[in-house]
Amino acid sequence: MKGKLLLLLTAFSLYVGGLQAQEKEEGVDFLEGKTFAEALELARESGKMLFVDCYTSWCPPCRMMATRIFPQKMVGDYFNEAFVNLKVDMEKGEGPALQERFRVRAYPTFLFLDADGKEVNRIVGGDPDAAAFLKRVKEGLGAREVSATAACHGAGERTDLPFVEQ
């Protein structure tokens, strides 16, 4: 009886461990052990943008994003293709300096940076719905985002501005 129970527990542990490993492989692939500068260099080399998850250990929405949203396949598929992904605890290591540099005042804050480290978009706050979060990301990086609108305006285009009623 004890042998069967032990075998059952071992099989269950292997199954759960396999699911967790599979889930990690399917979700957002965050760099580990890399500095902000190294992540930015990887973004430059790969021709991708840099996504920075600015979080703290005490933040419940940060934990929700880390455990419920970022492990999802549809989120991983999009983020791993489009970005070099970096998580930074804003209270440890280089976090406080990045917090000041990018004026992060609430958690979670998600920064979307070009390969030169210039902010293209930011999202403040988590979302318990992965599809809704992805929609916010894509809309923020589309033609309606502030830097694209500013570029159009600077080039003389005065139509199709999101904040002007036509």
PyMOL commands that place a pseudoatom at each C-alpha (Angstrom):
pseudoatom trace, name=CA, resn=MET, resi=1, chain=A, elem=C, hetatm=0, pos=[0.000, 0.000, 0.000]
pseudoatom trace, name=CA, resn=LYS, resi=2, chain=A, elem=C, hetatm=0, pos=[2.782, 2.441, 0.958]
pseudoatom trace, name=CA, resn=GLY, resi=3, chain=A, elem=C, hetatm=0, pos=[4.634, 1.575, -2.233]
pseudoatom trace, name=CA, resn=LYS, resi=4, chain=A, elem=C, hetatm=0, pos=[1.596, 2.329, -4.390]
pseudoatom trace, name=CA, resn=LEU, resi=5, chain=A, elem=C, hetatm=0, pos=[0.994, 5.614, -2.579]
pseudoatom trace, name=CA, resn=LEU, resi=6, chain=A, elem=C, hetatm=0, pos=[4.618, 6.613, -3.027]
pseudoatom trace, name=CA, resn=LEU, resi=7, chain=A, elem=C, hetatm=0, pos=[4.467, 5.709, -6.712]
pseudoatom trace, name=CA, resn=LEU, resi=8, chain=A, elem=C, hetatm=0, pos=[1.247, 7.692, -7.142]
pseudoatom trace, name=CA, resn=LEU, resi=9, chain=A, elem=C, hetatm=0, pos=[2.704, 10.749, -5.383]
pseudoatom trace, name=CA, resn=THR, resi=10, chain=A, elem=C, hetatm=0, pos=[5.865, 10.568, -7.494]
pseudoatom trace, name=CA, resn=ALA, resi=11, chain=A, elem=C, hetatm=0, pos=[3.856, 10.324, -10.709]
pseudoatom trace, name=CA, resn=PHE, resi=12, chain=A, elem=C, hetatm=0, pos=[1.674, 13.245, -9.658]
pseudoatom trace, name=CA, resn=SER, resi=13, chain=A, elem=C, hetatm=0, pos=[4.744, 15.358, -8.796]
pseudoatom trace, name=CA, resn=LEU, resi=14, chain=A, elem=C, hetatm=0, pos=[6.305, 14.639, -12.172]
pseudoatom trace, name=CA, resn=TYR, resi=15, chain=A, elem=C, hetatm=0, pos=[3.041, 15.511, -13.926]
pseudoatom trace, name=CA, resn=VAL, resi=16, chain=A, elem=C, hetatm=0, pos=[2.659, 18.833, -12.088]
pseudoatom trace, name=CA, resn=GLY, resi=17, chain=A, elem=C, hetatm=0, pos=[6.332, 19.665, -12.622]
pseudoatom trace, name=CA, resn=GLY, resi=18, chain=A, elem=C, hetatm=0, pos=[5.945, 18.942, -16.319]
pseudoatom trace, name=CA, resn=LEU, resi=19, chain=A, elem=C, hetatm=0, pos=[2.928, 21.223, -16.541]
pseudoatom trace, name=CA, resn=GLN, resi=20, chain=A, elem=C, hetatm=0, pos=[4.819, 24.029, -14.816]
pseudoatom trace, name=CA, resn=ALA, resi=21, chain=A, elem=C, hetatm=0, pos=[7.806, 23.595, -17.129]
pseudoatom trace, name=CA, resn=GLN, resi=22, chain=A, elem=C, hetatm=0, pos=[5.531, 23.549, -20.170]
pseudoatom trace, name=CA, resn=GLU, resi=23, chain=A, elem=C, hetatm=0, pos=[3.684, 26.638, -18.959]
pseudoatom trace, name=CA, resn=LYS, resi=24, chain=A, elem=C, hetatm=0, pos=[6.985, 28.498, -18.461]
pseudoatom trace, name=CA, resn=GLU, resi=25, chain=A, elem=C, hetatm=0, pos=[8.116, 27.560, -21.968]
pseudoatom trace, name=CA, resn=GLU, resi=26, chain=A, elem=C, hetatm=0, pos=[4.834, 28.818, -23.427]
pseudoatom trace, name=CA, resn=GLY, resi=27, chain=A, elem=C, hetatm=0, pos=[4.700, 32.113, -21.548]
pseudoatom trace, name=CA, resn=VAL, resi=28, chain=A, elem=C, hetatm=0, pos=[6.798, 35.250, -21.705]
pseudoatom trace, name=CA, resn=ASP, resi=29, chain=A, elem=C, hetatm=0, pos=[10.495, 34.429, -21.719]
pseudoatom trace, name=CA, resn=PHE, resi=30, chain=A, elem=C, hetatm=0, pos=[12.032, 36.973, -19.344]
pseudoatom trace, name=CA, resn=LEU, resi=31, chain=A, elem=C, hetatm=0, pos=[15.805, 37.399, -19.338]
pseudoatom trace, name=CA, resn=GLU, resi=32, chain=A, elem=C, hetatm=0, pos=[17.468, 36.192, -16.176]
pseudoatom trace, name=CA, resn=GLY, resi=33, chain=A, elem=C, hetatm=0, pos=[20.691, 37.543, -14.743]
pseudoatom trace, name=CA, resn=LYS, resi=34, chain=A, elem=C, hetatm=0, pos=[20.928, 40.410, -17.249]
pseudoatom trace, name=CA, resn=THR, resi=35, chain=A, elem=C, hetatm=0, pos=[21.256, 44.096, -16.514]
pseudoatom trace, name=CA, resn=PHE, resi=36, chain=A, elem=C, hetatm=0, pos=[19.157, 46.771, -18.165]
pseudoatom trace, name=CA, resn=ALA, resi=37, chain=A, elem=C, hetatm=0, pos=[22.114, 47.741, -20.374]
pseudoatom trace, name=CA, resn=GLU, resi=38, chain=A, elem=C, hetatm=0, pos=[22.642, 44.118, -21.441]
pseudoatom trace, name=CA, resn=ALA, resi=39, chain=A, elem=C, hetatm=0, pos=[18.932, 43.716, -22.220]
pseudoatom trace, name=CA, resn=LEU, resi=40, chain=A, elem=C, hetatm=0, pos=[18.976, 46.927, -24.255]
pseudoatom trace, name=CA, resn=GLU, resi=41, chain=A, elem=C, hetatm=0, pos=[21.985, 45.668, -26.202]
pseudoatom trace, name=CA, resn=LEU, resi=42, chain=A, elem=C, hetatm=0, pos=[20.173, 42.376, -26.902]
pseudoatom trace, name=CA, resn=ALA, resi=43, chain=A, elem=C, hetatm=0, pos=[17.170, 44.357, -28.146]
pseudoatom trace, name=CA, resn=ARG, resi=44, chain=A, elem=C, hetatm=0, pos=[19.426, 46.413, -30.417]
pseudoatom trace, name=CA, resn=GLU, resi=45, chain=A, elem=C, hetatm=0, pos=[21.152, 43.303, -31.790]
pseudoatom trace, name=CA, resn=SER, resi=46, chain=A, elem=C, hetatm=0, pos=[17.866, 41.464, -32.392]
pseudoatom trace, name=CA, resn=GLY, resi=47, chain=A, elem=C, hetatm=0, pos=[16.024, 44.432, -33.905]
pseudoatom trace, name=CA, resn=LYS, resi=48, chain=A, elem=C, hetatm=0, pos=[13.346, 44.174, -31.224]
pseudoatom trace, name=CA, resn=MET, resi=49, chain=A, elem=C, hetatm=0, pos=[11.946, 46.561, -28.673]
pseudoatom trace, name=CA, resn=LEU, resi=50, chain=A, elem=C, hetatm=0, pos=[12.667, 46.135, -24.966]
pseudoatom trace, name=CA, resn=PHE, resi=51, chain=A, elem=C, hetatm=0, pos=[9.750, 45.321, -22.660]
pseudoatom trace, name=CA, resn=VAL, resi=52, chain=A, elem=C, hetatm=0, pos=[10.396, 46.078, -18.985]
pseudoatom trace, name=CA, resn=ASP, resi=53, chain=A, elem=C, hetatm=0, pos=[8.075, 44.760, -16.280]
pseudoatom trace, name=CA, resn=CYS, resi=54, chain=A, elem=C, hetatm=0, pos=[8.610, 47.201, -13.390]
pseudoatom trace, name=CA, resn=TYR, resi=55, chain=A, elem=C, hetatm=0, pos=[7.368, 45.421, -10.284]
pseudoatom trace, name=CA, resn=THR, resi=56, chain=A, elem=C, hetatm=0, pos=[7.805, 45.132, -6.528]
pseudoatom trace, name=CA, resn=SER, resi=57, chain=A, elem=C, hetatm=0, pos=[7.621, 42.037, -4.350]
pseudoatom trace, name=CA, resn=TRP, resi=58, chain=A, elem=C, hetatm=0, pos=[4.761, 43.436, -2.226]
pseudoatom trace, name=CA, resn=CYS, resi=59, chain=A, elem=C, hetatm=0, pos=[2.472, 44.368, -5.145]
pseudoatom trace, name=CA, resn=PRO, resi=60, chain=A, elem=C, hetatm=0, pos=[-0.579, 42.051, -5.571]
pseudoatom trace, name=CA, resn=PRO, resi=61, chain=A, elem=C, hetatm=0, pos=[-1.302, 43.125, -9.206]
pseudoatom trace, name=CA, resn=CYS, resi=62, chain=A, elem=C, hetatm=0, pos=[2.374, 42.475, -10.020]
pseudoatom trace, name=CA, resn=ARG, resi=63, chain=A, elem=C, hetatm=0, pos=[2.086, 38.935, -8.653]
pseudoatom trace, name=CA, resn=MET, resi=64, chain=A, elem=C, hetatm=0, pos=[-1.176, 38.393, -10.543]
pseudoatom trace, name=CA, resn=MET, resi=65, chain=A, elem=C, hetatm=0, pos=[0.485, 39.393, -13.824]
pseudoatom trace, name=CA, resn=ALA, resi=66, chain=A, elem=C, hetatm=0, pos=[3.476, 37.139, -13.085]
pseudoatom trace, name=CA, resn=THR, resi=67, chain=A, elem=C, hetatm=0, pos=[1.376, 34.091, -12.194]
pseudoatom trace, name=CA, resn=ARG, resi=68, chain=A, elem=C, hetatm=0, pos=[-1.754, 34.431, -14.355]
pseudoatom trace, name=CA, resn=ILE, resi=69, chain=A, elem=C, hetatm=0, pos=[-1.001, 36.561, -17.425]
pseudoatom trace, name=CA, resn=PHE, resi=70, chain=A, elem=C, hetatm=0, pos=[2.669, 36.263, -18.408]
pseudoatom trace, name=CA, resn=PRO, resi=71, chain=A, elem=C, hetatm=0, pos=[2.687, 32.416, -18.301]
pseudoatom trace, name=CA, resn=GLN, resi=72, chain=A, elem=C, hetatm=0, pos=[-0.109, 32.209, -20.904]
pseudoatom trace, name=CA, resn=LYS, resi=73, chain=A, elem=C, hetatm=0, pos=[0.828, 30.960, -24.369]
pseudoatom trace, name=CA, resn=MET, resi=74, chain=A, elem=C, hetatm=0, pos=[-0.931, 33.733, -26.288]
pseudoatom trace, name=CA, resn=VAL, resi=75, chain=A, elem=C, hetatm=0, pos=[0.919, 36.371, -24.258]
pseudoatom trace, name=CA, resn=GLY, resi=76, chain=A, elem=C, hetatm=0, pos=[4.232, 34.540, -24.629]
pseudoatom trace, name=CA, resn=ASP, resi=77, chain=A, elem=C, hetatm=0, pos=[3.760, 34.123, -28.369]
pseudoatom trace, name=CA, resn=TYR, resi=78, chain=A, elem=C, hetatm=0, pos=[3.315, 37.856, -28.842]
pseudoatom trace, name=CA, resn=PHE, resi=79, chain=A, elem=C, hetatm=0, pos=[5.912, 39.128, -26.363]
pseudoatom trace, name=CA, resn=ASN, resi=80, chain=A, elem=C, hetatm=0, pos=[8.659, 36.647, -27.267]
pseudoatom trace, name=CA, resn=GLU, resi=81, chain=A, elem=C, hetatm=0, pos=[8.314, 37.515, -30.954]
pseudoatom trace, name=CA, resn=ALA, resi=82, chain=A, elem=C, hetatm=0, pos=[8.155, 41.297, -30.543]
pseudoatom trace, name=CA, resn=PHE, resi=83, chain=A, elem=C, hetatm=0, pos=[10.350, 42.081, -27.533]
pseudoatom trace, name=CA, resn=VAL, resi=84, chain=A, elem=C, hetatm=0, pos=[13.370, 41.323, -25.447]
pseudoatom trace, name=CA, resn=ASN, resi=85, chain=A, elem=C, hetatm=0, pos=[11.660, 40.897, -22.053]
pseudoatom trace, name=CA, resn=LEU, resi=86, chain=A, elem=C, hetatm=0, pos=[13.108, 42.036, -18.732]
pseudoatom trace, name=CA, resn=LYS, resi=87, chain=A, elem=C, hetatm=0, pos=[11.663, 42.013, -15.195]
pseudoatom trace, name=CA, resn=VAL, resi=88, chain=A, elem=C, hetatm=0, pos=[13.085, 44.557, -12.767]
pseudoatom trace, name=CA, resn=ASP, resi=89, chain=A, elem=C, hetatm=0, pos=[12.284, 44.753, -9.044]
pseudoatom trace, name=CA, resn=MET, resi=90, chain=A, elem=C, hetatm=0, pos=[12.109, 48.515, -8.549]
pseudoatom trace, name=CA, resn=GLU, resi=91, chain=A, elem=C, hetatm=0, pos=[13.379, 48.221, -4.971]
pseudoatom trace, name=CA, resn=LYS, resi=92, chain=A, elem=C, hetatm=0, pos=[16.507, 46.136, -5.605]
pseudoatom trace, name=CA, resn=GLY, resi=93, chain=A, elem=C, hetatm=0, pos=[19.695, 46.310, -7.637]
pseudoatom trace, name=CA, resn=GLU, resi=94, chain=A, elem=C, hetatm=0, pos=[19.417, 48.784, -10.480]
pseudoatom trace, name=CA, resn=GLY, resi=95, chain=A, elem=C, hetatm=0, pos=[15.654, 49.102, -9.928]
pseudoatom trace, name=CA, resn=PRO, resi=96, chain=A, elem=C, hetatm=0, pos=[15.726, 52.380, -7.951]
pseudoatom trace, name=CA, resn=ALA, resi=97, chain=A, elem=C, hetatm=0, pos=[17.854, 54.070, -10.624]
pseudoatom trace, name=CA, resn=LEU, resi=98, chain=A, elem=C, hetatm=0, pos=[15.529, 52.850, -13.395]
pseudoatom trace, name=CA, resn=GLN, resi=99, chain=A, elem=C, hetatm=0, pos=[12.523, 53.892, -11.322]
pseudoatom trace, name=CA, resn=GLU, resi=100, chain=A, elem=C, hetatm=0, pos=[13.902, 57.426, -11.187]
pseudoatom trace, name=CA, resn=ARG, resi=101, chain=A, elem=C, hetatm=0, pos=[15.065, 57.467, -14.828]
pseudoatom trace, name=CA, resn=PHE, resi=102, chain=A, elem=C, hetatm=0, pos=[11.657, 56.425, -16.166]
pseudoatom trace, name=CA, resn=ARG, resi=103, chain=A, elem=C, hetatm=0, pos=[9.622, 58.116, -13.409]
pseudoatom trace, name=CA, resn=VAL, resi=104, chain=A, elem=C, hetatm=0, pos=[7.842, 54.944, -12.369]
pseudoatom trace, name=CA, resn=ARG, resi=105, chain=A, elem=C, hetatm=0, pos=[5.348, 55.892, -9.662]
pseudoatom trace, name=CA, resn=ALA, resi=106, chain=A, elem=C, hetatm=0, pos=[2.882, 52.970, -9.569]
pseudoatom trace, name=CA, resn=TYR, resi=107, chain=A, elem=C, hetatm=0, pos=[3.078, 49.195, -9.856]
pseudoatom trace, name=CA, resn=PRO, resi=108, chain=A, elem=C, hetatm=0, pos=[3.048, 47.353, -12.018]
pseudoatom trace, name=CA, resn=THR, resi=109, chain=A, elem=C, hetatm=0, pos=[4.315, 49.649, -14.750]
pseudoatom trace, name=CA, resn=PHE, resi=110, chain=A, elem=C, hetatm=0, pos=[5.140, 48.149, -18.114]
pseudoatom trace, name=CA, resn=LEU, resi=111, chain=A, elem=C, hetatm=0, pos=[7.638, 50.049, -20.258]
pseudoatom trace, name=CA, resn=PHE, resi=112, chain=A, elem=C, hetatm=0, pos=[8.039, 49.581, -23.990]
pseudoatom trace, name=CA, resn=LEU, resi=113, chain=A, elem=C, hetatm=0, pos=[11.365, 50.998, -25.147]
pseudoatom trace, name=CA, resn=ASP, resi=114, chain=A, elem=C, hetatm=0, pos=[13.002, 51.276, -28.533]
pseudoatom trace, name=CA, resn=ALA, resi=115, chain=A, elem=C, hetatm=0, pos=[16.515, 49.892, -29.010]
pseudoatom trace, name=CA, resn=ASP, resi=116, chain=A, elem=C, hetatm=0, pos=[17.991, 53.251, -27.936]
pseudoatom trace, name=CA, resn=GLY, resi=117, chain=A, elem=C, hetatm=0, pos=[16.167, 53.104, -24.594]
pseudoatom trace, name=CA, resn=LYS, resi=118, chain=A, elem=C, hetatm=0, pos=[13.604, 55.747, -25.538]
pseudoatom trace, name=CA, resn=GLU, resi=119, chain=A, elem=C, hetatm=0, pos=[10.136, 55.144, -24.127]
pseudoatom trace, name=CA, resn=VAL, resi=120, chain=A, elem=C, hetatm=0, pos=[7.601, 54.348, -26.840]
pseudoatom trace, name=CA, resn=ASN, resi=121, chain=A, elem=C, hetatm=0, pos=[4.712, 53.435, -24.570]
pseudoatom trace, name=CA, resn=ARG, resi=122, chain=A, elem=C, hetatm=0, pos=[3.847, 52.550, -21.000]
pseudoatom trace, name=CA, resn=ILE, resi=123, chain=A, elem=C, hetatm=0, pos=[0.998, 50.758, -19.339]
pseudoatom trace, name=CA, resn=VAL, resi=124, chain=A, elem=C, hetatm=0, pos=[0.332, 51.343, -15.669]
pseudoatom trace, name=CA, resn=GLY, resi=125, chain=A, elem=C, hetatm=0, pos=[-1.596, 48.644, -13.857]
pseudoatom trace, name=CA, resn=GLY, resi=126, chain=A, elem=C, hetatm=0, pos=[-2.255, 44.993, -14.498]
pseudoatom trace, name=CA, resn=ASP, resi=127, chain=A, elem=C, hetatm=0, pos=[-5.178, 43.298, -16.182]
pseudoatom trace, name=CA, resn=PRO, resi=128, chain=A, elem=C, hetatm=0, pos=[-6.650, 39.943, -15.120]
pseudoatom trace, name=CA, resn=ASP, resi=129, chain=A, elem=C, hetatm=0, pos=[-7.700, 39.275, -18.732]
pseudoatom trace, name=CA, resn=ALA, resi=130, chain=A, elem=C, hetatm=0, pos=[-4.802, 38.312, -21.017]
pseudoatom trace, name=CA, resn=ALA, resi=131, chain=A, elem=C, hetatm=0, pos=[-6.654, 39.227, -24.219]
pseudoatom trace, name=CA, resn=ALA, resi=132, chain=A, elem=C, hetatm=0, pos=[-7.536, 42.662, -22.841]
pseudoatom trace, name=CA, resn=PHE, resi=133, chain=A, elem=C, hetatm=0, pos=[-3.936, 43.205, -21.747]
pseudoatom trace, name=CA, resn=LEU, resi=134, chain=A, elem=C, hetatm=0, pos=[-2.628, 42.252, -25.201]
pseudoatom trace, name=CA, resn=LYS, resi=135, chain=A, elem=C, hetatm=0, pos=[-5.145, 44.617, -26.776]
pseudoatom trace, name=CA, resn=ARG, resi=136, chain=A, elem=C, hetatm=0, pos=[-3.866, 47.479, -24.602]
pseudoatom trace, name=CA, resn=VAL, resi=137, chain=A, elem=C, hetatm=0, pos=[-0.279, 46.650, -25.576]
pseudoatom trace, name=CA, resn=LYS, resi=138, chain=A, elem=C, hetatm=0, pos=[-1.032, 46.513, -29.302]
pseudoatom trace, name=CA, resn=GLU, resi=139, chain=A, elem=C, hetatm=0, pos=[-3.119, 49.680, -29.250]
pseudoatom trace, name=CA, resn=GLY, resi=140, chain=A, elem=C, hetatm=0, pos=[-0.389, 51.488, -27.349]
pseudoatom trace, name=CA, resn=LEU, resi=141, chain=A, elem=C, hetatm=0, pos=[2.210, 50.507, -29.908]
pseudoatom trace, name=CA, resn=GLY, resi=142, chain=A, elem=C, hetatm=0, pos=[0.031, 51.179, -32.950]
pseudoatom trace, name=CA, resn=ALA, resi=143, chain=A, elem=C, hetatm=0, pos=[-0.367, 54.304, -35.045]
pseudoatom trace, name=CA, resn=ARG, resi=144, chain=A, elem=C, hetatm=0, pos=[-2.248, 56.052, -32.246]
pseudoatom trace, name=CA, resn=GLU, resi=145, chain=A, elem=C, hetatm=0, pos=[0.583, 55.977, -29.729]
pseudoatom trace, name=CA, resn=VAL, resi=146, chain=A, elem=C, hetatm=0, pos=[2.009, 59.348, -28.700]
pseudoatom trace, name=CA, resn=SER, resi=147, chain=A, elem=C, hetatm=0, pos=[5.404, 59.244, -30.415]
pseudoatom trace, name=CA, resn=ALA, resi=148, chain=A, elem=C, hetatm=0, pos=[3.864, 58.142, -33.747]
pseudoatom trace, name=CA, resn=THR, resi=149, chain=A, elem=C, hetatm=0, pos=[1.252, 60.890, -33.492]
pseudoatom trace, name=CA, resn=ALA, resi=150, chain=A, elem=C, hetatm=0, pos=[3.965, 63.429, -32.669]
pseudoatom trace, name=CA, resn=ALA, resi=151, chain=A, elem=C, hetatm=0, pos=[6.012, 62.291, -35.676]
pseudoatom trace, name=CA, resn=CYS, resi=152, chain=A, elem=C, hetatm=0, pos=[2.999, 62.678, -37.986]
pseudoatom trace, name=CA, resn=HIS, resi=153, chain=A, elem=C, hetatm=0, pos=[2.241, 66.094, -36.529]
pseudoatom trace, name=CA, resn=GLY, resi=154, chain=A, elem=C, hetatm=0, pos=[5.891, 67.163, -36.901]
pseudoatom trace, name=CA, resn=ALA, resi=155, chain=A, elem=C, hetatm=0, pos=[5.781, 66.094, -40.549]
pseudoatom trace, name=CA, resn=GLY, resi=156, chain=A, elem=C, hetatm=0, pos=[2.835, 68.437, -41.146]
pseudoatom trace, name=CA, resn=GLU, resi=157, chain=A, elem=C, hetatm=0, pos=[0.019, 65.884, -40.958]
pseudoatom trace, name=CA, resn=ARG, resi=158, chain=A, elem=C, hetatm=0, pos=[-2.880, 67.343, -38.982]
pseudoatom trace, name=CA, resn=THR, resi=159, chain=A, elem=C, hetatm=0, pos=[-5.612, 64.759, -39.614]
pseudoatom trace, name=CA, resn=ASP, resi=160, chain=A, elem=C, hetatm=0, pos=[-6.491, 61.467, -37.957]
pseudoatom trace, name=CA, resn=LEU, resi=161, chain=A, elem=C, hetatm=0, pos=[-5.269, 62.547, -34.558]
pseudoatom trace, name=CA, resn=PRO, resi=162, chain=A, elem=C, hetatm=0, pos=[-6.872, 60.440, -31.830]
pseudoatom trace, name=CA, resn=PHE, resi=163, chain=A, elem=C, hetatm=0, pos=[-7.592, 63.395, -29.576]
pseudoatom trace, name=CA, resn=VAL, resi=164, chain=A, elem=C, hetatm=0, pos=[-9.188, 65.640, -32.232]
pseudoatom trace, name=CA, resn=GLU, resi=165, chain=A, elem=C, hetatm=0, pos=[-12.839, 65.230, -33.185]
pseudoatom trace, name=CA, resn=GLN, resi=166, chain=A, elem=C, hetatm=0, pos=[-13.349, 65.398, -36.923]
for i in range(1, 166): cmd.bond("trace and resi %d" % i, "trace and resi %d" % (i + 1))
show_as sticks, trace
zoom trace
